[in-house]
Amino acid sequence: MMPSLSAGGGRPTARRPRGGRWAGIRDTIARVQDPNRTRPVRIDADRQAGTVSLEWADDHTSTYDTVTLRWLCPCAYCRGEAGQPGWLDSNPNLTADQTRLVDMALVGSYAIQPTWGDGHATGFYTFHLLRAQCPCPVCTDERARRHEDHADTGADERSTPHWHGGQR
């Protein structure tokens, strides 16, 4: 990808090929970077049903059961840190208390923080994470398709620059 100067002689702009594979990539990037995808307009934590639902500004809804949500915990204890595996990497059998939602707090305007029945409350689940891991069938299929598309990339294409400028 060669930078070119804009018509006014200002900052360089990147020229990308039109159509083909790039058209799909541009559409995906635009969709993923849409701020409405990660801006919830309603969050409902139903402790009785064991679900957490987020309605997004783009009219999509993500509903998590508490077991799935606990497995997504992004904290250092659960995910690990400094190259060490986290507790969830040991594939534990989660108890009823470990998946029982006790409370839910909003963290600024970017995350939620559940408190679990076992007292665990250090995970900040960002809205980006929750949207990226949406368990609905449409989002699950889209992630699988993107994974397949990425796996199908041939060796010739890996040597060409990726859309962000780096190598594949």
C-alpha atoms as one frame of an Amber mdcrd trajectory, in Angstrom:
protein
   0.000   0.000   0.000   1.605   3.238  -1.104   0.896   6.501   0.709  -0.079
   9.405  -1.475  -0.499  13.054  -0.737  -4.008  14.386  -0.586  -5.114  16.929
  -3.198  -4.282  19.795  -0.838  -0.707  18.593  -0.389  -1.372  17.806   3.288
  -1.100  14.553   5.167  -0.394  11.347   3.270  -3.370   9.067   2.765  -3.265
   5.347   2.092  -4.593   4.059  -1.210  -6.262   0.691  -0.977  -7.368  -1.426
  -3.885 -11.070  -1.121  -4.689 -13.486  -4.054  -4.728 -12.658  -7.743  -4.335
 -11.416  -8.987  -0.976 -10.792  -5.408   0.194 -14.486  -4.509  -0.134 -15.436
  -7.183   2.398 -12.639  -6.151   4.730 -13.664  -2.486   4.550 -17.271  -3.419
   5.351 -16.185  -5.555   8.309 -13.904  -2.823   9.667 -16.656  -0.218   9.374
 -19.125  -2.511  11.135 -16.731  -3.462  13.940 -15.610   0.133  14.497 -19.177
   1.469  14.628 -19.447   3.061  18.101 -23.101   1.991  18.327 -21.981  -1.660
  18.405 -20.371  -1.204  21.819 -22.673   1.374  23.400 -25.341  -0.294  25.519
 -28.658   1.488  25.903 -29.994  -1.003  28.467 -28.388  -3.563  30.769 -30.552
  -6.088  32.593 -29.091  -8.442  35.178 -31.771 -11.017  36.029 -30.381 -12.864
  39.035 -33.402 -15.159  39.272 -33.053 -16.329  35.652 -29.247 -16.289  35.793
 -28.860 -14.020  32.746 -27.344 -10.672  31.825 -28.731  -8.934  28.726 -27.298
  -5.922  26.967 -29.270  -4.001  24.370 -26.893  -2.104  22.103 -27.440   1.237
  20.357 -27.485  -0.568  16.986 -30.624  -2.514  18.115 -28.743  -5.775  18.721
 -29.201  -7.713  21.984 -26.615  -9.924  23.674 -27.841 -12.280  26.389 -25.347
 -14.189  28.519 -26.096 -16.945  30.987 -24.070 -16.539  34.171 -21.962 -19.661
  33.550 -20.766 -18.286  30.195 -20.199 -14.878  31.747 -18.082 -16.313  34.563
 -15.968 -18.232  32.016 -15.332 -14.898  30.244 -13.951 -13.231  33.381 -11.057
 -11.060  32.192  -9.369 -10.439  35.566  -5.731 -11.331  36.205  -6.647 -14.097
  38.652  -8.890 -15.857  36.128  -6.924 -15.116  32.930  -3.418 -15.047  34.316
  -0.728 -12.414  34.217   2.995 -12.030  33.603   3.014 -15.144  31.421   1.441
 -17.326  34.094  -1.841 -19.151  33.436  -4.954 -18.072  35.252  -7.347 -20.075
  37.371  -9.773 -20.599  34.475  -6.940 -22.110  32.418  -6.962 -25.064  34.850
 -10.476 -25.909  33.548 -12.115 -25.939  36.980 -15.580 -27.274  37.700 -17.501
 -24.117  38.575 -19.738 -24.394  41.616 -23.224 -22.914  41.888 -21.841 -20.070
  44.058 -19.157 -19.270  41.504 -21.816 -18.720  38.830 -24.476 -17.082  41.023
 -24.738 -13.391  40.224 -25.037 -11.361  43.430 -24.569  -7.810  42.159 -23.624
  -5.834  39.060 -21.903  -2.447  38.936 -21.262  -0.086  36.052 -17.588   0.844
  35.613 -17.442   4.313  34.094 -18.960   4.216  30.643 -16.974   1.244  29.378
 -17.601  -1.904  31.443 -19.662  -3.842  33.949 -18.337  -5.508  37.106 -20.287
  -8.521  38.355 -20.013  -9.784  41.907 -20.342 -13.548  42.155 -21.672 -15.717
  44.982 -18.153 -16.782  45.970 -17.159 -13.122  46.500 -15.185 -12.786  43.265
 -15.609  -9.251  41.873 -12.364  -8.203  40.170 -13.394  -8.689  36.546 -14.186
  -5.595  34.469 -16.119  -6.880  31.458 -15.660  -4.163  28.839 -18.458  -3.483
  26.408 -16.020  -4.268  23.583 -15.402  -7.730  25.083 -19.091  -8.396  25.643
 -20.024  -7.419  22.100 -17.086  -9.313  20.585 -18.112 -12.492  22.443 -21.874
 -12.121  21.920 -23.346 -15.635  22.163 -26.271 -15.077  19.775 -26.367 -17.341
  16.676 -25.757 -14.461  14.226 -22.610 -13.253  16.015 -21.376 -16.802  16.631
 -21.711 -17.611  12.914 -19.982 -14.354  11.942 -17.018 -15.136  14.243 -16.767
 -18.653  12.788 -16.853 -17.276   9.232 -14.132 -14.718  10.007 -12.036 -17.470
  11.576 -12.444 -19.659   8.476 -11.643 -16.738   6.159  -8.497 -16.022   8.164
  -7.479 -19.707   8.178  -8.048 -19.949   4.404  -5.577 -17.148   3.677  -2.940
 -18.589   1.377   0.821 -18.220   1.742   0.957 -15.697  -1.131  -1.489 -13.399
   0.620   0.404 -13.628   3.926   3.378 -11.936   2.321   1.284  -8.923   1.312
   0.621  -6.104   3.776  -2.454  -6.463   5.932  -5.069  -3.670   5.876  -3.468
  -2.040   8.958  -0.068  -1.915   7.270   1.592  -4.837   9.065   2.287  -8.303
   7.744  -0.350 -11.025   7.966
